[in-house]
Each structure stands twice: as structure tokens, then as C-alpha cells.
């Protein structure tokens, strides 16, 4: 009887699922940031950033001097899917988008409309719903943003994630996750927006300030720092901002600043014939 149970247990192990098709980490390329542009040939140009694991390892775990922490590659196609397929053909590893942190859209591409380029990315079950969406400040392209190497060698996805966690920076721009951005487009929301990202080449850093505002799925304009503050106050998103004002018409007169300003309003902004009213 004991032998029967022994063989029964052995046979049952054959039905237990295992990791027979698991790929090694070094055979996978984890995409952390994606940029989308329309190139001069009116084709979709996709730019991706892939961390180089051997460079990110601590000094004791790697040999040689430290180089660039990530690889940036681009490819074009008639659609987002074709551009992604072209990228897969350019690398010996399998591309994985489940770790994507950031999607950057070129300014001119956003003006032409984001629905055609977002459809595949946002509907794919592999796309993380919490990844951030940023628009490259005009006239930048998404490719320029991702190819830029800041002095800190920090990728824009990590930079934006760290920035949005600081309440004291909540008045400079307002971040939106891809699932919420998609929902606003899907249901025709009047306040479709995304944060702006630019490059300070002199200082060697990214600038995240201002907002890109949409009319439907097309970029309608850009808000500067002061206008973004007003947006934050009207939408109850300002958590700890700073506001500067003065009490005189004299330009050289004294100015006053308030810190940790938190906005909360019951005002609802409506739109009538394309014009806002309260």
C-alpha cells in the first residue's frame, strides 16, 4: 500500500505547473520609459529606454568604470504596433513593457491627436495603468527628452516619480496616470491634461513645470507655472504650494510669499460655446 502512495505522489508531481518557460533576467529588456513622435515621413516613431543592469549594480558587483545606466533606441513604423515590432528586431532580448513608468508624447504629435497612438498602449493588458503621461514642452520631441542624459544620470521616469511624491512641488505641475488620462478621453472630460517636461541643457537636468491642456484628444495649449497654480487651486489639487503677490502697482514694491498653500474650492468651471464660465 505504501508503494502505491509513493508512485501516486510521484505521478501527481508531473501535473504541477512549473517554471519551464521562464526566461533569465539578462534575456529580457525591461522598458521603463516610452516616447512617441510622428517623424518627418509621417510615421510613428517610438523611442524606448532600457536600464543596463550591469551598470546599475553597485561598484562591488561589476567590473570596470561606470558607464551610462540605460540604453535608448528608436524605430519607426506605420503604427505603434509596427514601430514596437521594429524595436524588437533591433535587440536580442525580449522587450517587456510591464515595468513601464513613463510615456512621453512629443508636442507636435499631441497637437495632431493622441488617440491613434495611445490606443494600442493603453488597451494592452501588459501596460501598467499607473504609468505617468507627460508631454514634451514645445518644440521638444519625445525622442529628445529620452535621449538626454542629465548630470545625475537619472531616467525621466524615476525623476517624475520622485517629483510627484514631494508635496512642496505640487504647485509646479500635476501628474496624471495613464488609466485616468484614458478615462478622461473616453468619457469626453473637459479637463484633460498632462504634465509638461523640458530640458535645461545648461544645468543638465529635466524641468517639470506647467501643464499641457487638451481639447478632446488634441493638445490645445500649454499653461505656464502661474497658470498651473490657478488650475491647481480650482481643481483642489494644490497641496503645499507657494504663492507670491504684492499690494502695490509699483514694480519695485515689496512682494509677499505664502508657503504651504492648500487649495480647496467649491467653484465649478463650466464650458459654454467653448468659453469657460463660473
C-alpha positions as CSV (number, residue, x, y, z in Angstrom):
1,X,0.0,0.0,0.0
2,X,2.8,2.4,0.8
3,X,4.4,1.8,-2.6
4,X,1.1,2.8,-4.3
5,X,1.0,6.1,-2.4
6,X,4.6,6.6,-3.3
7,X,4.0,6.3,-7.0
8,X,0.8,8.3,-6.8
9,X,2.7,11.2,-5.3
10,X,5.4,10.9,-8.0
11,X,2.9,10.9,-10.8
12,X,1.0,13.9,-9.3
13,X,4.2,16.0,-9.5
14,X,4.0,15.7,-13.2
15,X,0.8,17.8,-13.2
16,X,2.1,20.6,-11.1
17,X,2.9,23.7,-13.1
18,X,6.5,24.8,-13.0
19,X,8.7,27.5,-14.5
20,X,9.9,25.5,-17.5
21,X,9.4,28.6,-19.8
22,X,10.9,31.2,-17.5
23,X,13.5,33.4,-19.2
24,X,16.6,34.6,-17.4
25,X,16.6,38.3,-16.4
26,X,19.5,39.0,-18.8
27,X,17.4,37.7,-21.7
28,X,14.7,40.3,-21.0
29,X,14.8,44.0,-21.7
30,X,12.6,45.9,-19.2
31,X,11.3,49.1,-20.8
32,X,11.0,51.8,-18.2
33,X,10.1,54.8,-20.5
34,X,8.5,55.2,-23.9
35,X,8.4,58.2,-26.2
36,X,6.1,58.7,-29.1
37,X,6.5,61.1,-32.0
38,X,5.4,61.4,-35.6
39,X,8.5,61.7,-37.8
40,X,9.2,63.6,-41.0
41,X,7.8,60.7,-43.0
42,X,4.5,60.8,-41.1
43,X,5.3,57.6,-39.4
44,X,5.1,56.7,-35.7
45,X,8.5,56.9,-34.1
46,X,8.8,55.0,-30.8
47,X,11.7,55.6,-28.5
48,X,12.4,53.4,-25.5
49,X,14.7,53.4,-22.6
50,X,16.1,50.1,-21.2
51,X,18.1,50.0,-18.0
52,X,21.5,48.4,-18.3
53,X,21.5,46.1,-15.3
54,X,25.3,45.6,-15.2
55,X,25.8,49.4,-14.9
56,X,23.1,49.9,-12.2
57,X,24.7,47.2,-10.0
58,X,26.8,48.6,-7.0
59,X,30.5,49.0,-7.6
60,X,31.5,45.8,-5.9
61,X,29.2,43.8,-8.1
62,X,30.5,44.9,-11.5
63,X,33.9,45.4,-13.1
64,X,35.3,48.4,-14.9
65,X,34.3,52.0,-14.7
66,X,30.6,53.0,-14.6
67,X,29.0,54.0,-17.9
68,X,25.6,55.0,-19.0
69,X,22.8,53.5,-16.9
70,X,20.4,53.0,-19.7
71,X,20.2,52.3,-23.4
72,X,17.9,54.4,-25.7
73,X,16.8,53.1,-29.1
74,X,14.3,54.3,-31.7
75,X,12.3,52.8,-34.6
76,X,9.5,53.9,-36.9
77,X,6.5,52.2,-38.4
78,X,3.1,52.9,-39.9
79,X,1.5,52.3,-36.4
80,X,2.6,52.0,-32.8
81,X,2.4,48.2,-33.1
82,X,4.7,48.2,-36.2
83,X,7.2,50.5,-34.5
84,X,7.3,48.2,-31.5
85,X,7.9,45.2,-33.7
86,X,10.8,47.1,-35.4
87,X,12.3,47.7,-31.9
88,X,12.0,44.0,-31.1
89,X,14.0,43.2,-34.2
90,X,16.8,45.6,-33.1
91,X,17.6,43.9,-29.8
92,X,18.5,40.3,-29.0
93,X,16.3,40.3,-25.9
94,X,12.6,40.2,-25.4
95,X,11.0,43.6,-24.7
96,X,8.9,43.8,-21.6
97,X,6.6,46.7,-21.0
98,X,5.1,45.7,-17.7
99,X,7.6,47.8,-15.8
100,X,7.0,51.0,-17.8
101,X,7.0,54.1,-15.6
102,X,6.5,56.9,-18.1
103,X,5.0,57.7,-21.5
104,X,6.3,60.9,-23.1
105,X,4.4,62.4,-26.1
106,X,6.0,64.9,-28.5
107,X,4.4,68.3,-28.5
108,X,3.6,68.3,-32.3
109,X,2.3,64.7,-32.0
110,X,0.0,65.7,-29.2
111,X,-1.4,68.6,-31.3
112,X,-2.2,66.2,-34.1
113,X,-4.2,63.9,-31.7
114,X,-3.2,61.2,-29.3
115,X,-6.0,58.7,-29.8
116,X,-4.3,56.8,-32.7
117,X,-1.0,56.4,-30.8
118,X,-2.4,55.7,-27.3
119,X,-5.0,53.1,-28.4
120,X,-2.6,50.1,-28.5
121,X,-0.5,51.2,-25.5
122,X,-3.4,51.9,-23.1
123,X,-5.6,49.0,-24.2
124,X,-2.8,46.4,-23.8
125,X,-3.3,44.4,-20.6
126,X,0.5,44.4,-20.2
127,X,0.7,48.2,-19.9
128,X,0.8,49.3,-16.2
129,X,-2.2,51.5,-15.6
130,X,-0.3,53.6,-13.1
131,X,2.4,54.8,-15.5
132,X,2.6,58.6,-15.9
133,X,1.9,60.5,-19.1
134,X,3.9,63.7,-19.9
135,X,4.0,65.9,-22.9
136,X,7.3,67.3,-24.2
137,X,7.2,71.1,-23.9
138,X,7.1,72.7,-27.4
139,X,9.1,72.4,-29.6
140,X,10.7,69.4,-28.0
141,X,10.1,65.8,-29.2
142,X,9.8,62.8,-27.0
143,X,13.0,61.4,-28.6
144,X,14.9,64.5,-27.4
145,X,13.6,64.0,-23.9
146,X,14.6,60.4,-23.7
147,X,18.0,60.7,-25.4
148,X,19.0,63.5,-23.0
149,X,21.3,62.4,-20.2
150,X,21.1,64.6,-17.1
151,X,24.1,65.1,-14.8
152,X,22.6,62.7,-12.2
153,X,22.1,60.1,-14.9
154,X,18.6,59.6,-13.7
155,X,16.0,58.5,-16.2
156,X,12.9,60.8,-16.6
157,X,10.6,58.1,-15.3
158,X,12.3,57.9,-11.9
159,X,12.7,61.7,-11.8
160,X,9.0,62.3,-12.4
161,X,8.1,59.6,-9.8
162,X,10.3,61.2,-7.2
163,X,9.0,64.7,-8.0
164,X,5.3,63.8,-7.6
165,X,6.0,62.4,-4.2
166,X,7.1,65.8,-2.9
167,X,4.1,67.8,-1.7
168,X,6.1,71.0,-1.9
169,X,6.4,70.6,-5.7
170,X,2.6,70.1,-6.1
171,X,2.1,73.6,-7.5
172,X,4.5,73.4,-10.4
173,X,2.8,70.7,-12.4
174,X,0.2,68.0,-11.9
175,X,0.9,64.4,-12.8
176,X,-1.7,62.1,-14.3
177,X,-1.6,58.3,-14.6
178,X,-2.4,56.6,-17.9
179,X,-5.6,55.0,-16.7
180,X,-7.1,58.3,-15.6
181,X,-5.9,60.1,-18.7
182,X,-7.6,57.4,-20.8
183,X,-10.8,57.6,-18.9
184,X,-11.0,61.4,-19.3
185,X,-10.6,61.0,-23.1
186,X,-13.0,58.1,-23.2
187,X,-15.8,60.0,-21.5
188,X,-15.2,63.4,-23.0
189,X,-14.0,65.1,-19.9
190,X,-13.5,68.9,-20.1
191,X,-10.3,68.9,-18.0
192,X,-8.0,66.5,-19.9
193,X,-4.4,67.5,-19.0
194,X,-0.9,66.1,-18.7
195,X,2.3,67.5,-17.1
196,X,5.0,69.2,-19.3
197,X,8.6,68.1,-19.4
198,X,11.5,70.0,-20.8
199,X,15.3,70.0,-20.7
200,X,17.7,72.5,-19.2
201,X,20.8,71.8,-21.2
202,X,22.9,74.3,-19.3
203,X,22.2,72.9,-15.9
204,X,22.0,69.3,-17.2
205,X,18.6,68.5,-15.7
206,X,14.9,67.9,-16.5
207,X,12.3,70.6,-15.9
208,X,8.8,69.5,-14.9
209,X,6.7,72.7,-14.8
210,X,3.4,73.7,-16.4
211,X,0.6,71.7,-18.0
212,X,-0.5,70.6,-21.4
213,X,-4.3,71.0,-21.8
214,X,-6.3,69.1,-24.4
215,X,-9.5,69.8,-26.4
216,X,-10.7,66.3,-26.9
217,X,-7.7,64.2,-27.8
218,X,-5.7,67.1,-29.3
219,X,-3.3,69.3,-27.5
220,X,-4.9,72.8,-27.3
221,X,-2.3,74.8,-25.4
222,X,0.3,74.9,-22.6
223,X,-0.1,76.5,-19.2
224,X,2.9,78.2,-17.5
225,X,3.8,78.0,-13.8
226,X,1.4,80.7,-12.6
227,X,-1.5,79.4,-14.7
228,X,-0.8,75.9,-13.4
229,X,-1.1,77.2,-9.9
230,X,-4.6,78.6,-10.7
231,X,-5.5,75.3,-12.2
232,X,-4.4,73.5,-9.0
233,X,-6.5,75.8,-6.8
234,X,-9.6,75.4,-9.0
235,X,-9.3,71.6,-9.1
236,X,-8.3,71.1,-5.4
237,X,-5.0,69.6,-6.4
238,X,-2.6,72.1,-4.8
239,X,-1.4,70.5,-1.6
240,X,1.6,72.7,-0.4
241,X,2.3,75.4,-3.0
242,X,3.9,78.8,-2.8
243,X,2.1,82.0,-4.0
244,X,3.8,85.4,-4.3
245,X,1.8,88.6,-4.6
246,X,2.1,92.4,-3.9
247,X,-0.2,95.1,-2.7
248,X,1.1,98.0,-4.9
249,X,1.3,98.9,-8.6
250,X,5.0,99.7,-8.2
251,X,7.1,97.0,-9.8
252,X,9.9,97.7,-7.3
253,X,7.5,97.5,-4.4
254,X,7.5,94.8,-1.7
255,X,6.3,91.3,-2.5
256,X,4.9,88.7,-0.2
257,X,5.0,84.9,-0.4
258,X,2.8,82.3,1.3
259,X,4.1,78.8,1.8
260,X,2.3,75.5,2.1
261,X,-0.8,76.9,0.4
262,X,-3.5,74.3,0.0
263,X,-6.4,75.0,-2.3
264,X,-9.9,73.8,-1.7
265,X,-12.8,75.3,-3.6
266,X,-16.5,74.5,-4.4
267,X,-16.3,76.5,-7.6
268,X,-17.3,74.5,-10.7
269,X,-15.9,75.7,-14.0
270,X,-18.3,75.0,-16.9
271,X,-17.9,75.5,-20.6
272,X,-20.5,77.2,-22.8
273,X,-19.8,77.5,-26.6
274,X,-16.1,77.0,-26.0
275,X,-15.9,79.6,-23.3
276,X,-15.5,78.9,-19.5
277,X,-17.8,80.4,-17.0
278,X,-18.3,80.0,-13.3
